[in-house]
């Protein structure tokens, strides 16, 4: 959430530490440009968007060849319903995936990996995500947030040579951050790493919960508290990332967790009891563990939207076929207006999800861009929209959607696994940052330029002259910047080189970006230090920015497809339909900023906590949990 440095002295010690730890873990410098960051400042950088960054011919050839082999393996060796039924991933599937190089898709070839581009890696995840959620998680947890990604970003040459070849060949890796009492608040982390032998090694003790791949992992990245440092006369917590091997004495799996969906994954509660880890296994240095985690997730989050795209495409295929086949009231159900609207929504939002995911993936491959906001928005947008996709698919399939694939087959119908897909998909709104945390993360990053300018002005502990200098600097910037948010031209003939319908949508994005920037500024002026507590307002602003980003990506992708000799049918119509849907959402978010029941809802929520509505719970079975 936005860190209000002027109010730290008023906070409880626990909240102050939590905010400080979170703030210090952020990347505070924007070394490269960000398309989304500029949107929040009222700038549409269409030159960073157009033309849509298409995959090169050679890279596509590499990806096509790999995907063909992977698809053949999945169809021949992987039974998603059996994995879901038994709750186990067959060892021969893991071995087969390893032989194909799937555990080394993102690892450079010099370390024995396939060295796939981000686009090809996400194409592979999209393919697997359309078929088996559990298999997707085994591979994505291994290399998107497991050992490979942190070592690629921060590992020493010795660490890379020691571990990357091993995990590329199929030794399973995992990432251990969450604890039984610690979710999104790392300041409460209890796992410790105590230096011994004059700092030559560390003894790690503690427990980690919901560690995906953890029970099967041979090597893990573990976050632990190392001794605090004294800074300005106060203790500062230090969280450090360690490479821990399963073979080290003291590592044990206490419990393998069972879930609503993704029943074939390996996830559990791990315990570390005085696990001796040499100092050479520290990643990026003492106290930099959360920076490692956040940097890893910035790109790692792109795996999840790729899987969501694959799942949504599968749902689109199922809905199209069933809505044409199933006849009710004298016509196929897809011809009834309400179902036609559902099909339209699924199709245009699947197109948008793909545009957002692969635009951001291409920016990673191209380099020179800071994609922390783009990746977070891709994760938030795809997880939320794909959940509605599967919900609408369930409705279209009706009772057959609610019935298991095994039951459908047993009575002679095709085993279409909608209920399994729905169970697998629900976790996407929770893992790698819940939707709520993603909103707050994006809001904090969007506010970052303003915090740099105005933060010192609000800091009561800053010397008066420094605060005065900061105020002068801020006034100089905002006087011109604010004027531009009202006077900059965003109408015709801007973007006239685009197809007319698409150009109108892009002009809308530019016009609305100015409005978003003004509104964000107005909210800062009005609420000042209270803005961090106005979470619902921040959420609405983030939702507006997210839909503007999605419209931009969709327009760019549609423009690129329209320039091809074999333009897919209906491209323009699909893109414009998504834009219109997003514009309706944006209008509602703006409206709700000024006309809402937020304070009333908050009071009722507090009253619920105080048991003032406990009488509503009368009439239920009295159960002790």
C-alpha positions in Angstrom: 0.0 0.0 0.0 1.2 3.6 -0.3 3.7 4.4 2.4 2.8 7.6 4.2 6.2 8.5 5.6 4.7 11.5 7.4 2.6 9.3 9.6 5.1 6.5 10.6 5.6 7.9 14.0 1.9 7.6 14.7 1.6 3.9 13.8 1.8 0.9 16.1 5.2 -0.8 16.1 3.9 -3.8 14.2 2.3 -1.8 11.4 5.3 0.6 11.2 7.7 -2.4 10.8 5.4 -4.0 8.2 5.3 -0.8 6.1 9.1 -0.2 6.4 9.9 -3.8 5.5 7.6 -3.7 2.5 8.8 -0.3 1.4 12.5 -1.3 1.6 11.9 -4.4 -0.4 10.6 -2.4 -3.4 12.6 -1.5 -6.4 12.7 2.3 -5.7 14.4 3.3 -9.0 12.8 3.0 -12.4 15.8 2.3 -14.5 13.7 1.6 -17.6 10.4 3.1 -18.9 7.0 1.6 -18.1 4.0 2.0 -20.3 1.6 1.5 -17.4 3.4 3.9 -15.1 3.1 6.6 -17.8 -0.6 5.9 -18.2 -1.1 6.8 -14.5 0.7 10.0 -15.2 -1.6 10.8 -18.1 0.8 9.9 -20.9 -0.1 7.4 -23.6 3.2 6.3 -25.0 1.9 4.7 -28.2 5.4 4.5 -29.6 6.1 1.9 -26.9 3.0 0.0 -28.0 2.8 0.3 -31.8 3.6 -1.7 -33.7 2.7 -4.6 -31.4 5.9 -6.5 -30.8 5.5 -9.6 -32.9 7.5 -12.8 -32.4 10.5 -13.1 -34.8 10.3 -15.8 -37.4 13.2 -17.9 -36.0 12.0 -17.7 -32.4 8.5 -18.7 -33.6 10.0 -21.7 -35.5 11.8 -22.8 -32.3 8.6 -22.4 -30.3 6.4 -24.2 -32.9 8.8 -27.3 -32.9 8.9 -27.5 -29.2 5.1 -27.1 -28.8 4.4 -29.8 -31.3 6.6 -32.3 -29.3 5.0 -31.1 -26.0 1.5 -31.5 -27.2 2.1 -35.0 -28.5 3.6 -35.9 -25.1 0.6 -34.4 -23.2 -2.0 -36.3 -25.2 -0.1 -39.6 -25.1 1.1 -39.6 -21.5 -0.8 -37.1 -19.3 -4.3 -38.0 -18.1 -5.6 -34.8 -16.3 -8.7 -36.5 -14.9 -6.7 -39.4 -13.5 -4.3 -37.0 -11.9 -7.2 -35.1 -10.3 -8.9 -38.4 -9.2 -5.8 -39.9 -7.6 -4.2 -36.7 -6.4 -0.8 -37.8 -7.7 1.4 -36.8 -10.6 2.8 -40.1 -12.0 6.6 -40.3 -11.8 6.8 -41.3 -15.5 5.1 -38.0 -16.4 7.7 -36.1 -14.4 10.5 -38.1 -16.0 9.0 -37.5 -19.5 8.7 -33.8 -18.9 12.3 -33.7 -17.8 13.5 -35.6 -20.8 11.7 -33.0 -23.0 13.6 -30.2 -21.2 10.4 -28.8 -19.7 12.1 -28.1 -16.4 14.7 -26.1 -18.1 12.6 -24.1 -20.5 13.8 -20.7 -19.1 17.3 -21.8 -18.2 20.0 -20.7 -20.7 21.5 -23.4 -22.9 25.0 -22.9 -21.4 23.6 -24.4 -18.2 21.8 -27.3 -20.0 18.4 -25.6 -20.4 16.3 -24.9 -23.5 16.8 -21.2 -23.3 13.4 -20.4 -24.6 12.3 -16.8 -24.9 9.6 -15.5 -22.5 7.1 -15.6 -25.4 7.9 -19.2 -26.2 7.9 -20.2 -22.5 4.4 -18.6 -22.1 3.2 -20.3 -25.3 4.2 -23.6 -23.7 2.4 -22.7 -20.4 -0.7 -21.6 -22.4 -0.7 -25.0 -24.1 -0.3 -27.0 -20.9 -2.8 -24.7 -19.1 -5.5 -25.6 -21.7 -5.0 -29.2 -20.8 -4.0 -29.9 -17.2 -3.7 -27.3 -14.4 -1.7 -29.6 -12.1 1.0 -30.1 -14.7 1.1 -26.4 -15.4 1.8 -25.7 -11.7 4.6 -28.3 -11.4 6.5 -26.6 -14.2 5.7 -23.0 -13.4 6.5 -23.2 -9.7 9.8 -24.9 -10.6 11.1 -22.2 -12.9 9.1 -19.1 -12.6 9.4 -18.7 -8.8 11.6 -21.6 -7.9 15.4 -21.7 -8.0 16.0 -20.9 -11.8 14.6 -17.4 -11.8 16.3 -16.0 -8.7 19.6 -17.5 -9.8 19.3 -16.1 -13.3 18.6 -12.6 -11.8 20.9 -12.6 -8.8 23.0 -15.7 -8.6 26.8 -15.7 -8.5 28.6 -17.6 -11.4 29.4 -20.3 -8.9 25.8 -20.7 -7.8 24.6 -20.8 -11.4 27.1 -23.5 -12.4 26.3 -25.5 -9.3 22.5 -25.5 -9.5 21.1 -24.5 -12.9 22.3 -27.7 -14.7 20.7 -29.8 -12.0 17.3 -28.1 -12.1 17.4 -28.0 -15.9 17.7 -31.8 -16.0 14.6 -32.2 -13.7 15.7 -31.8 -10.1 12.6 -30.2 -8.7 12.9 -26.7 -7.2 10.6 -24.7 -4.9 10.2 -21.3 -3.3 9.6 -21.0 0.5 8.3 -17.7 1.8 4.8 -18.1 3.3 4.5 -19.3 6.9 1.6 -20.6 9.0 1.0 -17.1 10.6 2.6 -15.0 7.8 1.1 -14.4 4.4 1.5 -11.0 2.8 3.2 -9.4 5.9 6.9 -10.4 5.8 7.7 -8.3 8.9 6.1 -11.1 11.0 8.4 -13.8 9.5 9.5 -16.3 12.2 11.9 -18.5 10.3 15.4 -17.5 11.4 18.9 -18.0 10.0 21.5 -17.7 12.8 25.1 -17.2 11.9 27.6 -19.8 13.2 31.4 -20.3 12.8 32.0 -16.5 12.5 29.4 -16.1 9.7 30.8 -19.0 7.6 27.4 -20.8 7.8 23.8 -20.2 9.0 21.4 -22.4 11.0 17.9 -22.1 9.5 15.0 -23.0 11.8 11.3 -22.5 11.1 8.3 -23.6 9.1 7.1 -22.7 5.6 3.5 -23.3 4.5 1.9 -23.8 1.1 5.3 -24.4 -0.5 4.4 -25.5 -4.0 6.7 -28.4 -5.2 8.1 -28.3 -1.6 7.5 -32.0 -0.7 9.1 -33.1 -3.9 11.8 -30.5 -4.2 15.5 -31.3 -4.1 16.5 -27.7 -3.9 14.6 -24.7 -2.5 14.9 -20.9 -2.1 14.1 -20.2 1.5 13.5 -16.8 3.1 14.6 -16.3 6.7 15.4 -13.6 9.1 19.0 -12.9 9.6 20.3 -10.8 12.6 18.9 -7.2 12.4 20.9 -4.2 11.7 21.0 -0.9 13.6 20.2 2.0 11.3 19.7 5.5 12.7 19.6 4.1 16.2 16.8 1.6 15.4 16.7 -2.1 14.7 15.9 -3.0 11.1 14.8 -6.5 10.2 16.8 -8.3 7.6 15.3 -11.0 5.4 17.7 -13.1 3.4 17.3 -15.7 0.6 19.1 -19.0 0.9 19.6 -22.0 -1.4 18.7 -25.0 0.7 19.1 -28.6 -0.4 16.8 -31.4 0.6 19.8 -33.5 1.5 20.8 -31.1 4.2 20.0 -32.6 7.7 17.0 -31.0 9.3 14.8 -30.5 6.3 11.5 -32.4 6.5 8.0 -32.4 5.1 5.5 -32.2 7.9 2.3 -32.4 5.9 1.3 -32.5 2.3 -1.6 -30.1 1.7 -4.8 -31.1 -0.1 -6.8 -28.6 -2.0 -10.1 -27.9 -3.7 -8.4 -28.0 -7.1 -5.0 -28.7 -8.6 -5.1 -32.0 -6.7 -2.0 -33.4 -8.5 0.4 -30.7 -7.2 3.0 -31.3 -4.5 2.4 -28.6 -1.9 3.0 -28.8 1.8 4.2 -27.6 5.2 8.0 -27.8 5.5 10.0 -27.7 8.7 13.6 -26.6 9.0 15.4 -27.6 12.2 18.9 -26.1 12.6 19.6 -26.7 8.9 23.2 -25.7 8.3 23.6 -23.7 5.1 27.0 -22.3 4.0 27.2 -18.6 3.4 27.9 -19.2 -0.2 24.3 -20.2 -0.6 23.0 -16.7 0.2 21.4 -15.1 -2.9 22.1 -11.4 -3.6 23.5 -10.7 -0.1 22.3 -10.4 3.4 19.0 -8.5 3.9 18.1 -8.6 0.2 15.7 -11.6 0.4 12.5 -9.7 -0.2 14.0 -7.8 -3.1 14.9 -11.2 -4.6 11.3 -12.4 -4.0 9.7 -9.3 -5.6 12.0 -9.2 -8.6 11.4 -12.9 -9.2 7.7 -12.4 -9.1 7.8 -9.4 -11.4 8.5 -11.7 -14.3 7.3 -14.9 -12.7 3.8 -13.6 -12.5 3.5 -13.7 -16.3 3.3 -17.5 -16.1 -0.1 -17.4 -14.5 -1.9 -15.2 -17.1 -0.4 -17.5 -19.8 -2.1 -20.4 -18.1 -5.3 -18.4 -17.8 -5.3 -17.7 -21.5 -4.9 -21.4 -22.3 -7.8 -22.3 -20.0 -10.0 -19.5 -21.4 -9.4 -20.7 -25.0 -10.4 -24.2 -23.9 -13.6 -22.8 -22.4 -14.3 -20.9 -25.6 -14.0 -24.0 -27.7 -16.2 -26.0 -25.3 -18.9 -23.2 -25.2 -18.8 -22.8 -29.0 -19.4 -26.4 -29.7 -22.0 -27.0 -27.0 -24.0 -23.8 -27.7 -24.3 -24.9 -31.3 -25.1 -28.5 -30.6 -27.6 -28.1 -27.7 -31.1 -27.2 -28.9 -33.7 -25.7 -26.5 -37.0 -24.0 -27.4 -36.5 -24.8 -31.1 -33.1 -23.3 -31.5 -29.4 -23.9 -30.5 -28.9 -22.3 -27.1 -26.1 -20.1 -28.6 -28.7 -18.3 -30.7 -30.6 -17.2 -27.6 -29.6 -13.6 -26.9 -28.5 -14.2 -23.3 -26.1 -17.0 -24.3 -24.9 -15.1 -27.4 -23.9 -12.3 -25.0 -22.0 -14.8 -22.9 -20.2 -16.2 -25.9 -19.3 -12.6 -27.0 -18.0 -11.8 -23.6 -15.8 -14.9 -23.4 -14.4 -14.4 -26.9 -13.5 -10.8 -26.6 -12.0 -11.1 -23.1 -9.9 -14.1 -24.1 -8.6 -12.0 -27.0 -7.7 -9.2 -24.6 -6.1 -11.5 -22.1 -3.9 -12.9 -24.8 -3.0 -9.4 -26.0 -2.0 -8.3 -22.5 0.0 -11.4 -21.7 2.0 -11.6 -24.8 2.6 -7.9 -25.1 4.2 -8.0 -21.7 6.1 -11.2 -22.5 7.5 -9.6 -25.7 8.6 -6.5 -23.7 10.6 -8.9 -21.4 12.3 -10.4 -24.4 13.0 -7.1 -26.1 14.4 -5.6 -22.9 14.7 -2.0 -22.0 11.4 -1.9 -20.1 10.4 -2.1 -16.5 7.4 -4.5 -16.5 6.7 -4.7 -12.8 3.3 -2.9 -13.3 2.6 -4.6 -16.6 3.2 -8.1 -15.2 1.1 -7.4 -12.1 -1.7 -6.1 -14.2 -1.5 -9.1 -16.5 -1.8 -11.4 -13.5 -4.7 -9.4 -12.0 -6.6 -8.9 -15.2 -6.2 -12.5 -16.5 -7.0 -14.2 -13.2 -10.2 -12.2 -12.6 -11.4 -12.3 -16.2 -10.7 -16.0 -16.6 -12.6 -16.8 -13.4 -15.7 -15.2 -15.0 -14.9 -17.1 -18.2 -15.1 -20.5 -16.4 -18.2 -19.3 -14.5 -20.0 -18.4 -17.7 -18.9 -21.7 -19.2 -20.3 -23.6 -16.3 -23.6 -21.8 -16.8 -23.7 -22.5 -20.5 -23.0 -26.2 -19.9 -25.6 -26.3 -17.1 -25.8 -29.6 -15.2 -23.2 -31.2 -17.5 -20.8 -28.5 -16.3 -21.4 -29.4 -12.7 -21.1 -33.1 -13.3 -17.6 -34.7 -13.2 -15.9 -35.8 -16.4 -15.7 -39.4 -15.0 -19.5 -39.4 -14.4 -20.2 -38.1 -17.8 -18.1 -40.8 -19.5 -19.7 -43.5 -17.3 -23.1 -42.7 -18.8 -21.9 -42.4 -22.4 -21.3 -38.7 -22.8 -18.0 -36.9 -23.6 -16.0 -36.3 -20.4 -15.7 -32.5 -20.6 -14.1 -31.5 -17.3 -15.7 -28.1 -16.6 -16.0 -28.7 -12.8 -12.3 -29.7 -12.7 -11.3 -26.6 -14.6 -13.4 -24.4 -12.3 -11.8 -26.0 -9.2 -8.3 -25.6 -10.6 -9.0 -22.0 -11.7 -10.2 -20.5 -8.4 -6.7 -20.4 -6.9 -5.5 -18.0 -9.6 -7.1 -15.1 -7.7 -5.0 -16.0 -4.6 -1.6 -17.3 -5.5 1.4 -15.1 -6.4 -0.4 -12.2 -4.8 -4.1 -12.1 -4.1 -6.3 -9.7 -6.1 -6.4 -7.4 -3.1 -2.6 -7.4 -2.7 -2.1 -6.9 -6.5 -4.4 -3.8 -6.3 -2.3 -2.4 -3.4 1.0 -3.2 -5.1 -0.1 -1.5 -8.3 -1.5 1.5 -6.5 1.8 1.9 -4.6 3.9 1.7 -7.8 1.5 4.1 -9.6 1.9 6.6 -6.8 5.7 6.3 -6.8 6.4 9.3 -9.0 4.2 11.5 -6.8 5.8 10.1 -3.6 9.2 11.0 -4.9 8.0 14.6 -5.5 5.7 15.2 -2.6 6.9 12.7 0.1 9.5 14.9 1.6 7.0 17.8 1.8 4.8 15.7 4.1 7.6 14.3 6.2 7.4 16.2 9.6 10.9 15.0 10.6 12.6 16.5 7.5 14.5 19.8 8.1 12.4 22.9 7.3 14.7 24.0 4.5 14.6 20.6 2.9 10.9 20.5 3.0 10.7 24.0 1.5 13.0 23.0 -1.3 10.9 19.9 -1.9 7.7 22.0 -2.0 9.2 24.4 -4.5 10.3 21.5 -6.7 6.9 19.9 -6.5 5.1 23.1 -7.3 7.2 23.6 -10.3 6.4 20.2 -11.7 2.7 20.1 -10.9 1.9 23.6 -12.2 2.9 22.5 -15.7 1.9 18.8 -15.4 -1.6 19.5 -14.1 -2.2 22.0 -16.9 -1.3 19.4 -19.5 -3.8 17.0 -18.1 -6.6 19.4 -19.1 -5.2 21.0 -22.3 -3.3 18.2 -24.1 -5.1 17.3 -27.4 -6.3 13.7 -27.6 -8.8 13.9 -30.4 -8.7 13.4 -34.2 -6.3 13.3 -36.1 -4.2 11.5 -33.5 -3.5 7.9 -34.3 -5.1 8.4 -37.7 -2.7 5.8 -39.2 -4.6 3.1 -37.4 -7.8 1.5 -38.6 -10.6 4.0 -37.9 -12.4 2.0 -35.3 -9.2 1.2 -33.5 -8.0 4.7 -33.7 -11.1 6.0 -31.9 -10.5 3.5 -29.1 -6.9 4.6 -28.7 -7.9 8.2 -28.6 -10.3 7.3 -25.8 -7.4 5.7 -23.9 -5.4 8.9 -24.2 -8.2 11.1 -23.1 -9.1 8.9 -20.2 -5.5 8.6 -19.1 -5.5 12.3 -18.5 -8.7 12.0 -16.5 -7.2 9.1 -14.5 -4.1 11.2 -13.8 -6.1 14.2 -12.7 -8.4 12.0 -10.5 -5.5 10.3 -8.8 -3.9 13.7 -8.1 -7.2 15.0 -6.7 -7.5 12.0 -4.5 -4.0 12.6 -3.1 -4.8 16.3 -2.4 -8.1 15.5 -0.7 -7.1 12.5 1.4 -3.4 13.2 1.8 -2.1 10.8 4.5 -5.5 9.1 4.7 -5.3 7.9 1.1 -3.5 4.7 2.1 -6.6 3.8 4.1 -8.9 4.5 1.2 -8.4 1.1 -0.3 -11.6 0.9 -2.2 -10.8 4.2 -3.9 -7.3 3.0 -4.8 -8.8 -0.3 -6.1 -11.1 1.7 -8.5 -8.2 3.8 -9.8 -6.2 0.6 -10.4 -9.1 -1.0 -12.2 -9.4 2.0 -14.5 -5.7 1.8 -15.3 -5.9 -1.9 -15.8 -8.7 -1.7 -18.3 -6.9 1.2 -20.1 -3.8 -1.0 -20.4 -5.9 -3.9 -21.6 -7.6 -1.7 -24.2 -4.2 -0.5 -25.4 -2.8 -4.0 -25.8 -5.9 -5.2 -27.5 -5.9 -2.4 -30.0 -2.2 -2.9 -30.7 -2.6 -6.7 -31.2 -5.7 -6.2 -33.5 -3.8 -3.6 -35.5 -1.0 -6.0 -36.0 -3.3 -8.8 -37.1 -5.1 -6.5 -39.5 -1.8 -5.8 -41.2 -1.2 -9.4 -41.9 -2.1 -10.9 -45.3 -4.2 -13.6 -43.6 -6.1 -11.5 -41.1 -8.2 -13.7 -38.7 -11.9 -13.2 -39.3 -13.7 -10.7 -37.0 -10.5 -9.3 -35.5 -11.7 -5.7 -35.6 -15.1 -6.5 -34.3 -13.7 -8.6 -31.4 -11.3 -5.9 -30.4 -13.9 -3.1 -30.5 -16.4 -5.2 -28.5 -13.8 -5.7 -25.7 -13.1 -2.0 -25.7 -16.7 -1.1 -25.3 -17.1 -3.6 -22.4 -14.0 -2.1 -20.7 -15.3 1.4 -21.3 -18.5 0.6 -19.4 -16.5 -0.7 -16.5 -14.3 2.4 -16.5 -17.3 4.7 -16.5 -18.7 2.8 -13.5 -15.4 3.0 -11.6 -15.2 6.8 -12.1 -18.8 7.2 -11.0 -18.2 5.1 -7.9 -15.3 7.3 -6.8 -17.8 10.0 -6.0 -21.0 8.1 -5.3 -20.5 5.1 -3.1 -21.3 3.5 0.2 -17.7 2.8 1.3 -17.9 4.4 4.7 -21.2 2.8 5.5 -20.0 -0.6 4.4 -16.9 -0.1 6.5 -18.9 0.7 9.6 -21.1 -2.4 9.1 -18.0 -4.5 8.6 -16.6 -3.3 11.9 -19.9 -4.0 13.6 -19.8 -7.6 12.2 -16.4 -8.0 13.8 -17.8 -6.7 17.1 -20.5 -9.4 16.9 -23.4 -6.9 16.6 -25.0 -9.0 13.9 -24.3 -12.4 15.6 -28.1 -12.8 15.7 -28.0 -13.4 11.9 -26.1 -16.7 12.7 -29.1 -18.1 14.6 -30.6 -21.3 13.2 -27.4 -23.0 12.0 -25.8 -26.1 13.4 -23.5 -25.3 16.3 -20.1 -26.6 15.1 -16.7 -26.3 16.9 -13.8 -25.8 14.5 
